[in-house]
Amino acid sequence: MSQAPTTSTDSNTGKIGDAKRSWPVRRGLLLEPGPQRKLALAGFVNQLGTAAFLATVPLYALRVIHLSIGQVGLGLSIAAVVGLIAGIPVGHLADRRGPRDIFLVTLLIQTLSMTSLLFAHSLWPFVLAVTVTDLAGSSGGAARGPMIRRFGGDEVPKFRSYLRSVAMLASTFGALAAGAAVQIDTDSAYRALILGNALTFLGSAAVLVKLPKLEPLPSPHEAGRWLALRDKPYVMFVVLDGIMWIQSEVLSFALPLWVVLRTEAPRWFVGLAIAVNTVMVVFLQIRTGRGIKGGTIAGRSIRRAGLAFLVGMSVIATASAVPGWAAVTIMMAGVALHTVGSLWHAAGSLELRFRLAPAHAQGQYSGVFGMGMGLCYVVAPSLLGLLCVTWGTPGWLVMGGIFVASGIAMPYVIQWAGRSRETADGVD
C-alpha cells in the first residue's frame, strides 16, 4: 500500500512537512504531532489542576485545616514571596544542565508537596506545603522558558500564543471544577481537588518525559547565574512589563468588586465578563500574536495595549452612574476593549521575553521575567483595591494612565536594549 509522501521531521519542533493533517490540526485547534503538541498538552494538564487549586486553597485552609483568615493570608503571602526567589538560580541550572530534566524534577516536587497538604492540620505544615509548591512552580516556569524557545523553532510567536490560549482554556475548566467543589462544600470535595492537582503534576511529567532531551547551549565564559540581573535594559523591561501585567487582575479582581459595590448591574455579570474575556483570548490570541515578531513591532503592540486599557477602564468606570442593564451594556464594551488590550500586550510581552534574552541563558532570563510577573500579582490586589474600588471612577482613570505611561516607555527600553547587546536573533 502506498503511503502519503512526507518530508523529514524537524528534531526540535516535530513538524511534519507534507503529511496529511487531521481537521483539528488544519483548523489550528491542535498542533502537529511532536514536541510542541506534547509541551502544550503538559501545560494544559498542569494549568487545569493549578487553576482549580488556586480558586479553592483559601477555602480548603479555612474549612478543612480550620485556620483563620489572617493565618491563610499569612501563609499564602509567605509562599508567594519565597516563590519569587527560586526562578533565577533554577533557571541558570536549567541552562547548564538541560531544561527538560530540571522541569521534571520541579513537577515531582510539586506532586509531593501538594500531597503533603492533605496531611496538614495546622498553620506551619500548611505554610510549608504551599511554599514548597510555589517554590517548585516558579522554578518550573523558569525551566519551561528555554523549552518553549527551542521547541518553538521558527514559529515561537505562534507557539507561545497557542500556549496562552491553551492555558486560558484549562483555567476555565479548572475554575468550573473549583466551582463544583465550592458548591458541594465538604471536606471530601476540597480534598479531592487537592489530590486531583497533585495528579495533574504527575500527568504533566508523564507527557514531558517523552520529549527529547535538550542539551545545554554553549555560553561565554563570563556568563554567570546573575547575568540577567546585570542586564539593565532587560530588568527595566521586566519592571515596565510587570506593571502592564497588572491588567490581568483588572477583570478577575477589580471588576467583581466594582460590580457588587459600585454599580447596579446584576452580580451574574461577573461570570459573563470573565467568560467573554476567556473566549476572546482562546480564539484570538494566536491570530493576534502571528504578526508580532521583532522588538520594534512588539513595542508598538504594548504601546497600543496601554491605550486600549485606558479606554476600556474609562468605559467601565462610567457604569457606576447608570441603571442595571445600561451598566451591563457599558461594562461589556469596556471588557471587550480591555481584552483587546490584553491580547496586544501578551503578544508583545512574550515576544520580548524571548527576543531580549540570549539563547544560552533563556532559563535565568525566564526566572527574572517570572519574578516580575510574581511581583505584579503581589502588588495588584492592593493597588487595584485602592484605586479602582476605594477611590472609584478617578482611580480607574489613574490606573489606565499608568498603563499608558508604561506602554509609551516600552519602545524606548527596547531601543536601549538594541544598543547594549548583540543577540543571535537581534532585537529588531
FENLIN-V544262 format. One line per field, one symbol per residue. phi: phi as a letter, one per 30 degrees, with the letter a starting at -180 (. if undefined). A space follows every 50 residues. Layout:
BEGIN
phi: ???
END
This chain:
BEGIN
phi: .dbddbcdcddccidcdcddcdeedddidbddekeddddddddddddedd dddddbdddddddcdiddddddedddddddddddddedddddddddcjdd ddddddddddedddddddcdbaddddddddddddddddddddddeddddd ddhdceedddddddddddddddddddddddddddhbeddddddddddedd dddddddddddddcdeddbddddbdcedddddddddeddddddddeedcd ddcddeddddcbbcdddddeddddddeddddeccddddddccbjdddddd dddddedddddddddeddddcbdedddddddddddddddedddddddddd ddecddcdedbeddddddeddddddedddeedddddddcddjeedddddd dddddddddeeddddedddcbbcddidd
END
